[in-house]
Amino acid sequence: MTERAVLLWIHGGGWRARAEEDGAALASLGLRVVEATYRFSHQARWPAQLDDIREAARAARTGADDLRLLVGGDSAGGMLALQLALRGVDRPGDVAGVLAYWAPVDPLDPEQRRGRAPGDDPWADLLGHPPAAGDPATTDATVATHLGSGVPVLLVQGRDDVAVPAAQSIELTARLLAAGHPVHLWLTDGGHALDLDRPDLRAVAAAFLDSVLPAVAGD
């Protein structure tokens, strides 16, 4: 299959470790998948992770052979992918689209915080302190504070996800639409860390790509 775009894939793992998902399943949709790395929360606090993936995106774009740049990720990597796409690598709008799978997007979500053991809050590790309303770092890490660039967004979420409550993706969808972003939301059966090669997940990713990438002759 002809390559349609470069996908910078950002792994999950609670910003603490590297999850197994590498985005390779999306290569069969015509994407050249390039993996990004970033410092974990015990190595550096937010927004160092955004700085790291911006550098990875610049490197991926340099080697893209004129292909458009997409960004994607799962779980904590999905949050970073949304941050990068919505805010831009160098300027807002310089990413063609974002594929975010079961991404935590709201550090103040009480349902998500209730689902964690006492003292186990990945957001607190990322920020260096517990999230709080009015706190600049908390505000900056909240995805919905960076809307308006018009970048197309795919959100995929399991209805039974305990680690990242599905309501986060539903609420973000409404806010993205209100801000003028084209949005695909796929709310499906299952919990956290679903198989990207699952037929329904493949189908929704393919439909999203068809909506944001120009058709390639012969495909």
HELIX and SHEET records of a PDB file:
HELIX    1   1 ALA A   24  LEU A   29  5                                   6    
HELIX    2   2 ALA A   48  THR A   62  1                                  15    
HELIX    3   3 ALA A   76  ARG A   87  1                                  12    
HELIX    4   4 PRO A  110  ARG A  114  1                                   5    
HELIX    5   5 PRO A  122  LEU A  127  1                                   6    
HELIX    6   6 PRO A  136  ALA A  141  1                                   6    
HELIX    7   7 VAL A  143  HIS A  146  5                                   4    
HELIX    8   8 ALA A  166  ALA A  178  1                                  13    
HELIX    9   9 PRO A  199  VAL A  212  1                                  14    
SHEET    1   A 6 LEU A  31  ALA A  36  0                                        
SHEET    2   A 6 ALA A   5  ILE A  10  1                                        
SHEET    3   A 6 ARG A  68  ASP A  74  1                                        
SHEET    4   A 6 GLY A  97  TYR A 101  1                                        
SHEET    5   A 6 VAL A 153  GLY A 158  1                                        
SHEET    6   A 6 VAL A 183  THR A 188  1                                        
END                                                                             
